[in-house]
């Protein structure tokens, strides 16, 4: 870990060639001069020119690092590999489709600076979502079911923009799609979480990698699994005895 880098912005991408350059420019505009940071893009085996665009930007953007998956592994694995590669103690994540606004990252940092030390996750909350009606409806019901079962007191766990402590994240149990359950998993580990209203934008390039049915079918299994993890959890304070 590099002591000079205070924040790593991790962005997982798959086939987002049209969104790479605009999003990198927005991240730079939001953070340069505010904090020592790096940008870690994780290319999840894109089949378009995403990697080529990243390599072009890397040549002129000293903050940009690129991690490449040799085989497609999904968003959760991309996020985790980006966090593992990061050299900063705190991580901000953004979806690579440009719907999250990097200008919200300073707001999350301000929330962190004012919060208690045991708050390890600041989760974006898309108060005014810019998705299709069917997607908003599906997310509304999914969030309601998740909140009732997991009791994580989080109105929007699917928002891609989050700020969390690197060590706390890497201590969580890893599984595919875990990125959708970070508040519940952080709380399971004994940490506090906070939801922060953030901006949400229309996608301007590329297509979504998810559909409502596929997400629902996977979500049911994941929800039961996370519920089991919470039920079987034990957290206790410890102290070291010295001579």
N, C-alpha and C positions, 0 to 999 in steps of 0.2 A: 504494500500500500504506500502511496506517495503522500507524505505529510503536507505537501504544498497544495494538493488538490482536495478541496473541501466537499465538492459535489460531483457526482457522475450522473449524467442524463442517459438512461438506457432506453433504446428504441428498437423493438423487434420489428422486422419487416419481411414480407414475402410478396414479391411482384408488385412493388410500389414505385416503379421507376419515375412516374410523374410527380410524386409527392416528396421525394428525397430532398432535392435542392431547396424548394420553398420552406420545408420544415427546418432544415439545418440553418437557413438564414434567419428564421424566426427565433430559434434557440439562441443563436449568437446575439441577436438584437436584445433578447430578454435578459441575458446573463453577463455579457461582456462588461467589465467595469464594476460589477456588483459582487462577484464571488469567483474564487479560483475553481474552475470546473473543467470537466472533460465530457465529450459526447461519445458514447459507445453504441454504435449501430450493430445489431446482430442480424445478418442476412440469413433467413431460414431457407436456404437452397432455392432462391428465386430462379425462375425460368425466363425472366425478361431481362431488361438492361439495368435492374436495380444495382447490382454489384458494380457494374461499369460506372454508373453515376456516382456511387460512393467512392470509388477509387479516384475519380476525377476531383471530387470535392476534397478528398483526403490530401491531395497534393497541394492544396491552397488553404487548408483549414487546419492549423496546428492542434486545435482542441479535439479533432475528430479521430477516433479509432474505429476500426472495422473488424468484427469477428464474423467468420463465415461458417455456417453449418455445411458439412459435406453431404448430409441427407436431411430432408424435411423432417422436423421434429415437433413443430407446433409452438404456439405462443409462450406457454409456460416455460418450456425448456429454453427458448430463446431469451426470455427475461432472466432466468436463473443463470444461464451462461454469461449474459451481459453483466449481471451483478458480480459473479465470480471473477470476471475479468477486470472489473472496476477497481480503481486505485483510491477511491474516496470513501470516507466513513458514512456518508449519506447518499442515498440514491433517489433520483426522480425518474419516473417512468412516463413515457408517452406512447400512445398508439402511433404506428407509422403511417396511418391514412390521412393525417392532417386534421382530424376532427377535434383533437385536443388542442388547446391554445397554450403555447409555451409561455405566453405573458402571464399565465396563472402560477408559474413556478415561484416567482418572488413572493406571491401571496402565501403559498404553502410554507415557504421559508420563514416568513414573518410569523405565521401561526406556530411553527416549531420553536422559534426563539422565545415566544411568550408562553409556551406550554410547560407543564411539569415534566421532569426528567423521565417519568415512566410512560409518557406518550411516545410510542415508537412508530406510529403510522398516521399519516395525514392523507385521507382518501378524498379524491375529487367527487363532487356530487353534481351531476348534470341536472340542474333545476329546470332548464328549458332545453330539452333534447331536440336535436335537429335530424331525427331519423324518420323513417316511414311510420305511418300509423300502426301497421301490423307489428313492426319491431318494437315500438313503444308499448303497445298492448302486451306483447309477450314478455317484455322486461318487467312491466308493472306486476304481472302475476308471478313471475319467477322471483322477484324481489320480495313479494308478500309471503310466498311459501317459504323462502329461505329465512326471512326474518322470524317467522313463526316457529320454525323448527330449530334454528341455530341461536336465536335471540342475540344477535350481534349488534343490534341497535344502529344499523347502517342502512341508510335509504338507497344507496346505489353502489353495489360492490363491483359492477361491471365497468365502471369508468376507468379508462386507461391511465389517466394522470394521477399519480400517487407520489408521496414522499415518505421514505422510511429509512430506518437505520440498517446499514448493510449487515452487520453482525446478527441483529435480531432476525432479519429475513433468512439468512443462511442457516439459522438454527431451527427453522420451521421444517416439518415433514414435507418432503417433496413428492409430488405426483402430478400427472398431466392435468391441466386445467386448474391447478392450484391458484393461479393468479386471480381467479374469480372469487376466492374465499379468503383473501388476505386479512380482512378485519377479524373474522372469526378465528383464524389460525393465530393471529397475533394475540388476541384475547385469551385463547387457549394457553398460550405460552406465559401468560401473566402480565401482559402489557396492556396499556390503554390505547384506544384509537379515537380519532376525531374526523368527522366528515366536514369538508369545506366546499361551499358552493363555487363552481367554476363555470367557465364559458364552454359552450359546445357548438360545433360548426358543421355545416354540410360537407360531405365528401366532394371534392372537386375533380378527382382523378382516380382511376382504378375502380375495382369492384370489391364488395365485402367478401370475406373468406368464410362467412358463417350464414346458415339459414336457420329459421326459427325452429323447425322440426328437429334438425340435427342437434342443435344446441339444447333443446328440451330433453331429448333422449339421453344425451350424455350427462346433462345436469342432474337428472334424477339419481343416477348412480353415484355421481360425485357428492351430491347432497347427503345421501345416506352414508357415504364413506366419511365425510367430515363430521357428521353427527356422531358416528361411532368413535372417531378420534377424540371428540370432545368428551363423550361419556366415559372413555377409558383413561382420561388424562389425570395426572396428579402433579400439582405444582406446590413446592414448599420452599420457604426461605432456608438458606444455609449459612453457616459461619465456619471459618477455618480456625482451629485451635492451634496456638503456637506455644512453644516451650516457655 
